[in-house]
Amino acid sequence: MGREQDDWTGPAILNPNSPLAARYRELFAGYTHSADGTTAAVVCMLEPQSKPNASGEGSVSQSQMNTVGDPRAVTIAELEGIVSDLPDGLAPGRARRGGR
């Protein structure tokens, strides 16, 4: 009397044969993905930009924030590159920045 072996090799949360995975997907529908499963969210937590101290050191100008060397800008550009070139005919969704 054992459990039937499942041949699924992908991430457990995506297993179409798992009742637990189905319940988790249902629970988070509308937060991490659309209810129909065709859209998924991508969340990226970035380190805060440095704030100037009393002497003005550590301040970041707007032009500096837009440079290639800015780790935040580089991360965002790399993410945009990934979502604009998805495999298997997947279409990118509309990016929303700043929680708007």
N, C-alpha and C positions, 0 to 999 in steps of 0.2 A: 504494500500500500504506500507507494511513494508518489511524489509529484511527477507529472508528465514532463519530460525534458523538452525545453523550448530551444529551437535552433537559432534564436535571435542573437546576433553578435554585436549589435550597435549599443548605444547608451541605453541603460535600463528605462529611463524616463520616456524614451521613444518607442519602446516595445509595443507593437500593436496588439499583442496577445496578453498583456499584463493588465489585470483589473486595477492594480495599485497605480500603475503608470497612467491609466485612463482617468482615475480619480484625481491625481495630481494635475494632469493637463486641464481637467475641467475646473479645478479649484483656481488655477492661475490664468485661465482664459480671460482676456481683457486687460491683463497686466503685462505678462511676458509674451503673449501671442494672441492672435485673433481666435475667436471661438471656432471658426472653420478650419484653423490650422494652416492657413495660407500666408500669414504674416507673423513675423517674430520681431521682438524688440531687441535692440542692442544697447546696452548701457555701458558707459565708460566713465569711471571715476577718475578725474584728473587732479593732480596736485594743485593747490591754490597758487595763483601767481604771487610772486613775492611782493610785499608791501614795503613802501619806503620807511626807513627809520627816521628818527628825529633829524639826522644830518642829511637826509635825502639819499643816503646810500641804500642800495638794494632796490631802488625804484626802477620800474620798467616802463619805457615809453611805448606809445601805441605802435610806432614803427618797429621797435624791437620785438613786440609781441607778434608781428606779422612776418618775422624773418624765418628762414628755413631752420636756423639753429634753435628756435624756441621749441622745447620738448612738447609743449601742449599743441602747438601748430603742427608739428611733425606727426604726432599721434593722430590728430583729427584728419590730416591729409591721408595717412596710411589707412585709417578706417574707411574714409570715403573711397579710396582706391579699391579696397576689398569689396565693399557693397556695390560698387559700380561694375564689377566683373565677377558675377556669381556663376557657379557651374550649373549644369543640367537644366538650362533654360529658365532658371529662376530670375525673376525681375526684381530690381531694387525698389524699395518703397521710397516715400518722400522723407528726407531727413528733417528732423526738427531739433533745433539747438536751443539751449537755455530753458528748456521746459515749457516752451510756448506751444 
